[in-house]
Amino acid sequence: MKIVAVVDRIAGDIAVLLVGGREIETPFPLEYLPPVREGMVLEFCIVANKSLEEERRREAKDLLSKLKRRPTSGE
């Protein structure tokens, strides 16, 4: 999925983007963008990452298992 956004303004370390055809105002950290200026048109390509999703689910499950095995205070 591709989404087009226009840099409306820059406020500190945030770029305020007007996203999509409805121009939804969306704050976005400058650190995740290439060098931008007001009026610049950006194109975002959004894809699902199933392998990363599965990895994070495993990590969360492992962490939860470790927490469940920990003795609680007072035992």
Rosetta silent file (secondary structure, phi, psi, omega in degrees, C-alpha in Angstrom):
SEQUENCE: MKIVAVVDRIAGDIAVLLVGGREIETPFPLEYLPPVREGMVLEFCIVANKSLEEERRREAKDLLSKLKRRPTSGE
SCORE:     score description
SCORE:     0.000 S_00000001
   1 L     0.000  130.290  177.033    0.000    0.000    0.000 S_00000001
   2 E  -108.331  137.528  179.180    1.360    3.398   -0.946 S_00000001
   3 E  -127.636  134.570  178.226    0.349    6.546    0.886 S_00000001
   4 E  -101.489  138.394  178.262    1.167   10.096   -0.189 S_00000001
   5 E  -137.778  149.207  177.038    1.797   12.811    2.389 S_00000001
   6 E  -114.897  134.801  175.952    2.725   16.480    2.149 S_00000001
   7 E   -73.936  111.291 -179.543    4.950   18.174    4.725 S_00000001
   8 E   -78.976  -48.022 -179.972    2.687   20.929    6.048 S_00000001
   9 E  -162.597  165.506  176.803    5.131   22.358    8.567 S_00000001
  10 E  -118.867  127.240 -179.018    8.030   21.501   10.810 S_00000001
  11 E  -126.297   99.740 -177.943    7.669   22.095   14.543 S_00000001
  12 L    66.259 -121.493 -179.297   10.831   21.353   16.488 S_00000001
  13 L  -100.447   20.204 -178.977   11.723   17.719   15.865 S_00000001
  14 E  -122.042  134.293  169.828    8.301   16.893   14.374 S_00000001
  15 E   -98.688  129.655  176.319    7.112   17.161   10.783 S_00000001
  16 E   -93.958  115.245 -176.103    3.386   17.712   10.520 S_00000001
  17 E  -103.532  145.487  171.051    2.217   15.723    7.512 S_00000001
  18 E  -102.487  109.595 -167.634   -1.044   15.967    5.592 S_00000001
  19 E  -103.208  132.627  174.000   -1.684   12.315    4.797 S_00000001
  20 L    71.330 -177.544 -178.627   -3.765   10.842    1.981 S_00000001
  21 L   -64.634  -27.687  178.877   -6.553   12.365   -0.032 S_00000001
  22 L   -85.181   -3.401  179.255   -8.338   13.531    3.107 S_00000001
  23 L    51.339   55.239  178.493   -5.127   15.298    4.228 S_00000001
  24 E   -72.022  122.259 -178.243   -5.251   13.942    7.762 S_00000001
  25 E   -70.030  120.315 -173.697   -2.883   16.015    9.907 S_00000001
  26 E  -135.023  118.783  175.267   -0.312   13.605   11.342 S_00000001
  27 E   -73.843  139.754 -177.624    2.735   14.429   13.481 S_00000001
  28 E  -143.009  130.191 -178.557    5.799   12.389   12.479 S_00000001
  29 E   -62.444  131.606  178.980    9.291   12.403   14.050 S_00000001
  30 H   -60.434  -29.307 -176.910   11.890   14.000   11.775 S_00000001
  31 H   -62.606  -19.130  179.865   14.427   11.355   12.778 S_00000001
  32 H   -99.319    6.926 -178.644   12.492    8.788   10.698 S_00000001
  33 L  -117.245  156.171  169.891   12.341   10.952    7.566 S_00000001
  34 L   -69.613  172.487  176.091   14.902   11.965    4.968 S_00000001
  35 L   -55.163  126.419 -176.533   15.802   15.674    4.985 S_00000001
  36 L  -127.711  162.794  174.538   12.462   17.433    4.361 S_00000001
  37 L  -140.420  161.861  179.462   11.105   20.917    3.864 S_00000001
  38 L   -58.003  137.904  179.099    7.612   22.400    3.925 S_00000001
  39 L    90.164  -11.048 -179.139    5.617   21.525    0.818 S_00000001
  40 L   -68.589  140.126  178.237    7.665   18.408    0.069 S_00000001
  41 E   -98.000  129.029  178.965    5.660   15.395   -1.122 S_00000001
  42 E  -116.510  149.423  175.725    6.522   12.059    0.491 S_00000001
  43 E  -122.598  124.854  178.108    5.427    8.583   -0.486 S_00000001
  44 E  -105.602  135.313  175.536    5.182    5.867    2.148 S_00000001
  45 E  -111.470  116.067 -176.173    5.092    2.209    1.226 S_00000001
  46 L  -109.017  124.676  178.869    3.484    0.130    3.981 S_00000001
  47 L  -132.309  147.370  175.661    3.897   -3.623    3.994 S_00000001
  48 L   -77.599  141.127  178.950    3.100   -6.270    6.589 S_00000001
  49 L  -118.626   87.915 -175.590    6.150   -8.083    7.968 S_00000001
  50 H   -62.201  -39.945 -177.673    4.892  -11.506    9.068 S_00000001
  51 H   -66.110  -41.029  177.135    8.318  -12.862   10.060 S_00000001
  52 H   -67.483  -37.996  177.424    9.020   -9.889   12.344 S_00000001
  53 H   -60.282  -46.218  179.340    5.504  -10.148   13.769 S_00000001
  54 H   -63.709  -41.056  178.242    6.053  -13.828   14.608 S_00000001
  55 H   -60.548  -44.456 -179.816    9.448  -13.066   16.160 S_00000001
  56 H   -68.157  -35.293  176.049    7.947  -10.381   18.407 S_00000001
  57 H   -63.657  -42.759  178.069    5.094  -12.674   19.431 S_00000001
  58 H   -61.781  -44.875  179.145    7.640  -15.343   20.409 S_00000001
  59 H   -60.288  -43.884  179.238    9.654  -12.814   22.400 S_00000001
  60 H   -64.515  -41.408  179.391    6.542  -11.617   24.224 S_00000001
  61 H   -64.416  -43.180  177.859    5.473  -15.195   24.946 S_00000001
  62 H   -62.292  -43.921  179.432    8.948  -16.066   26.274 S_00000001
  63 H   -63.255  -43.060  178.686    9.003  -12.977   28.479 S_00000001
  64 H   -62.135  -40.962  177.977    5.548  -13.757   29.852 S_00000001
  65 H   -61.712  -42.667  178.689    6.647  -17.325   30.645 S_00000001
  66 H   -63.026  -42.456 -179.009    9.707  -15.996   32.517 S_00000001
  67 H   -65.279  -37.513 -179.990    7.575  -13.559   34.486 S_00000001
  68 H   -67.608  -29.784 -178.844    5.103  -16.297   35.441 S_00000001
  69 H   -81.993  -16.860 -179.274    7.967  -18.461   36.764 S_00000001
  70 L   -67.805  136.168  175.074    9.400  -15.651   38.924 S_00000001
  71 L   -68.603  142.697  177.643    8.606  -15.942   42.612 S_00000001
  72 L   -85.663  157.667  179.573    6.411  -13.139   43.875 S_00000001
  73 L   -64.668  141.894 -179.848    7.455  -11.068   46.888 S_00000001
  74 L    94.624   -2.014  178.040    6.393  -12.556   50.207 S_00000001
  75 L   -96.853    0.000    0.000    6.874  -16.160   49.144 S_00000001
